[in-house]
Amino acid sequence: MEKKFFVRFERGHIIDDVTQKRIIPKYGKKFWISGDQDAFIEEQEEKMPYEPLSSSKKEEEMIEKYGKGNFIKLLDANTYLRFRVGLANPKKEEDKTKSYHFTCVIKEDLYLFKIKAQDGTKKENWRLADCLCQLEDCMYGDLVLYEKLYAESLSSLFSHVVMFYFSLKRSTGCNVFKEFYAFKEKKTKAPFSINFENEIQLDQLREKVVSEHVNHKKYTIGNTNSFI
């Protein structure tokens, strides 16, 4: 039997104009939607917010922001990473698993910068700088990506993914150093399989890079292969 409603769309919700109650479409069901011609916005695929900076331009930006000697390159541009989004109480109809694993790619070199007033001898003295990145694939969790989101930092990308695909199901915050893993092999495209021997946690990578930097061992900026 067919149901019909006269509704309006407000603040991300479908409201029945007669009862003033929210209507929640069931997951996986299909609907006919009709309205005035100017009532719809057909979104185009999200575009990159800006052109990625070259390695030389990115280094210039770091010097301008943090000053020489206050930053270290962590990963090269076009490196792929994996991160996990966990759900405490997944809904059975929508979420088939308690965790989803995604891959993303950084479009620029990724740097650490030293916190002001810190001597830089500990890994905790170093934070991740902004870096243009893009969501690439859902490698575990059976989720179709309708938008391959862009962000200007890894923490922002995590937040965007939660807001876009898991709204109101968990917080948007995370510890990027703990949740993101870089693939050791120089991959050029997805998909990937989850293989913990083939990746390194960003926190572990930070510890190695900072230790090398502090101990004044031979270190060439950009030669991330020696740490991965």
Secondary structure by P-SEA (a helix, b strand, c coil): cbbbbbccccccccccccccbbbbbcccbbbbbbccccccccccccccccccccaaaaaaaaaaccccccccccccccbbbbbbbbbcccccccccccbbbbbbbbcccccccccccccccccccccccbbbbbbccccccccccccccccccaaaaaaaaaaacccccccccccccccbbbbccccccccccccccccccaaaaaaaaaaaaaaccccccccccccc
